[in-house]
Amino acid sequence: MIAKLFIIVIASIFVNNFVFSRFLGICPYLGVSKQWSSAMGMGLAVIFVMTMASFITWIIFNFILLPFEKIGAVDVLQTIAFILTIAALVQVVEMIMKKTAPALYKALGIYLPLITTNCAVLGVTLLNIKESYNLIETVVHGFSAGVGFTLALLLMAGIRERLEYAKLPKAVQGFAIAFIIASLMSLSFLGFSGLISE
């Protein structure tokens, strides 16, 4: 059991990283990774939402939606229920962040409510069901996928902060260099793909 959990953690963070391997959540990845502080705030919010969404959606799927499997409505109901769960969790995060860290709340701007439509969050909940994880594996997978997402954000933010002081040709300034960096980082993470396959 512990060995399987360890494999899930390593696979979610490095091998099957949602940004670098599955290419999910690219919008907040590129939008929030300009500063390290905002990237860290977004990463912590995503970790919380992914972990809680994994936990709640596993319960919803196994105790509420599975009885509908006989009539073939599980796929449609699953997507609707999971998106509603994620939206509710994001609202909770928004309210908490607005009260406790208003500067970070303003820095994240539109990207904080976009966690609701972040395909990485929905992707982790759907993968939990597809892989038939039990409750503990589901929560560990959700948490470690959030850690992998945060790692991607922090790596990109660190590089982009240093690039502010670099003299770049006009052709690669702004998002152009961000895309180049993202592609190189994705290639470097592919080096982990031979280690573990989830």
Backbone hydrogen bonds, N-H to C=O, Kabsch-Sander energy under -0.5 kcal/mol:
donor,donor_aa,acceptor,acceptor_aa,energy
5,L,1,M,-2.2
6,F,2,I,-2.3
7,I,3,A,-2.2
8,I,4,K,-2.3
9,V,5,L,-2.3
10,I,6,F,-2.6
11,A,7,I,-2.7
12,S,8,I,-2.5
13,I,9,V,-2.2
14,F,10,I,-2.5
15,V,10,I,-1.2
16,N,11,A,-4.4
17,N,14,F,-0.7
21,S,17,N,-2.5
22,R,17,N,-2.0
24,L,18,F,-3.9
29,Y,25,G,-1.4
30,L,26,I,-2.5
31,G,27,C,-2.4
32,V,28,P,-2.5
33,S,29,Y,-0.5
35,Q,32,V,-0.8
39,A,35,Q,-2.0
40,M,36,W,-2.4
41,G,37,S,-2.2
42,M,38,S,-2.5
43,G,39,A,-2.5
44,L,40,M,-2.4
45,A,41,G,-2.0
46,V,42,M,-2.6
47,I,43,G,-2.5
48,F,44,L,-2.2
49,V,45,A,-2.6
50,M,46,V,-3.2
51,T,47,I,-2.4
52,M,48,F,-2.6
53,A,49,V,-2.8
54,S,50,M,-2.1
55,F,51,T,-2.1
56,I,52,M,-2.9
57,T,53,A,-2.6
58,W,54,S,-1.7
59,I,55,F,-1.6
60,I,56,I,-2.6
61,F,57,T,-2.8
62,N,58,W,-2.5
63,F,59,I,-2.3
64,I,60,I,-1.9
65,L,60,I,-2.1
66,L,61,F,-1.8
68,F,65,L,-1.8
69,E,66,L,-1.9
70,K,67,P,-0.6
71,I,68,F,-0.9
72,G,69,E,-0.9
73,A,68,F,-1.4
77,L,73,A,-2.3
78,Q,74,V,-3.1
79,T,75,D,-1.9
80,I,76,V,-2.0
81,A,77,L,-2.9
82,F,78,Q,-2.6
83,I,79,T,-2.3
84,L,80,I,-2.2
85,T,81,A,-2.1
86,I,82,F,-2.4
87,A,83,I,-2.6
88,A,84,L,-2.2
89,L,85,T,-2.2
90,V,86,I,-2.4
91,Q,87,A,-1.9
92,V,88,A,-1.8
93,V,89,L,-2.4
94,E,90,V,-2.8
95,M,91,Q,-2.4
96,I,92,V,-2.4
97,M,93,V,-2.9
98,K,94,E,-2.5
99,K,95,M,-1.6
100,T,96,I,-2.7
101,A,97,M,-2.4
105,Y,101,A,-2.4
106,K,102,P,-2.2
107,A,103,A,-2.1
108,L,104,L,-2.5
109,G,105,Y,-1.3
111,Y,108,L,-1.9
112,L,109,G,-1.0
114,L,110,I,-1.1
115,I,112,L,-1.6
116,T,113,P,-1.5
117,T,114,L,-0.5
118,N,115,I,-1.0
119,C,117,T,-0.6
121,V,118,N,-0.9
122,L,118,N,-1.5
123,G,119,C,-2.6
124,V,120,A,-2.2
125,T,121,V,-1.5
126,L,122,L,-2.2
127,L,123,G,-2.5
128,N,124,V,-1.8
129,I,125,T,-1.2
130,K,126,L,-2.5
131,E,127,L,-2.8
132,S,129,I,-1.1
133,Y,128,N,-2.0
138,T,134,N,-2.4
139,V,135,L,-2.3
140,V,136,I,-2.5
141,H,137,E,-2.6
142,G,138,T,-2.6
143,F,139,V,-2.6
144,S,140,V,-2.8
145,A,141,H,-2.3
146,G,142,G,-1.7
147,V,143,F,-2.1
148,G,144,S,-2.3
149,F,145,A,-2.1
150,T,146,G,-2.5
151,L,147,V,-2.7
152,A,148,G,-2.1
153,L,149,F,-2.2
154,L,150,T,-2.9
155,L,151,L,-2.5
156,M,152,A,-2.1
157,A,153,L,-2.7
158,G,154,L,-2.5
159,I,155,L,-1.8
160,R,156,M,-2.7
161,E,157,A,-2.3
162,R,158,G,-1.5
163,L,159,I,-1.9
164,E,160,R,-0.8
164,E,161,E,-0.6
165,Y,162,R,-1.2
166,A,163,L,-1.0
168,L,166,A,-0.9
172,V,169,P,-1.6
173,Q,170,K,-1.0
176,A,173,Q,-1.0
177,I,172,V,-1.0
178,A,174,G,-1.3
179,F,175,F,-2.5
180,I,176,A,-1.9
181,I,177,I,-2.7
182,A,178,A,-2.6
183,S,179,F,-2.3
184,L,180,I,-2.1
185,M,181,I,-2.8
186,S,182,A,-2.3
187,L,183,S,-2.1
188,S,184,L,-2.1
189,F,185,M,-2.1
190,L,186,S,-1.2
191,G,188,S,-1.1
192,F,189,F,-1.6
193,S,190,L,-1.3
194,G,191,G,-0.5
195,L,192,F,-2.1
196,I,192,F,-0.8
198,E,196,I,-0.5
